[in-house]
């Protein structure tokens, strides 16, 4: 059971870290476009000049992909503990 959990952690961590299928990149692009449109509309409704939209850290693909590294490490450590 624990080796299965370790393998699951490693697989999920690797999928997130290497963005298998490009899901993270596509989803972050959609979220950033939607937020930029909202930001632009808000600026126009207040009569301000358009200012550039800078996405938050949590919507950047590199940040989300980096979260896969701890999962990969935990899975590897669980596998090492089980194999000893």
N, C-alpha and C positions, 0 to 999 in steps of 0.2 A: 504494500500500500504506500509506504513512504517513498519507495523508489519511483512509483508512478507519479506521486506528487512532485518529486524532484524533476522528473522528466517533463512534466507539465509546466513547471516554472521555467525550465530552460527553453522549451519550445515557445511559450508565450513571450518570454523575454527576447528571444532571437527574432521572432516575428515583429515585435514592436521596435526593436533596435534597428533592424534593417528594412522596416516598412514594407513587408512582403505584400504585394498587390497594390501598393500605392494608396491605400485607404486613408492613411493619416494625412498625406500631402493633399489629397482631393478634399477631404473634410475640412482641413484648416483653410484651404483656399476658399471654400464656400462660406465659412464663418467670417473670414476676413473681408470678403466682398460685401456680405450683408452688413457687417459693422461699418464698413467704409461708406456704404449708401446711407445708412442711418445717420452717421456723423455728418455727411454732406447735407442731408435734408435738415438736420438740426441747425447747422450753421446758416443755411439759407433762410430758415424760418425766423431766425434771430437777426437777420440783416447783416451778418458778419461776412467778411471775405472768407473764402474757402481756405481752410488750413489743412495740411496733410494729415492723414490718419496714420497713426503709428500703432500697430497691433500690440496687444498685451503679450507678455512673455508666455502665458499659458496657451496661446493660440498659435504659436510658432511651431512648425513641424519638427525642427531640431530639438526643441525643448521636450516635446512629447516623446520623440524617439529616444532621447537620452534617459527617459524614465524606464526604458526596457533594460538598461544595464544593471540596475539593482536586482531586478527579477532574475536576470541571467546569473548573477553572482550568487543569489540565495539558492537557486536551483542547483548550481554547481556545488555549493557547500553542503546542501542536503544530500546530494548524491555521494559526495566524499565521506560524509559522516555515516551513511548507510553502508558504504563499501568497506569501511574499516572494521 
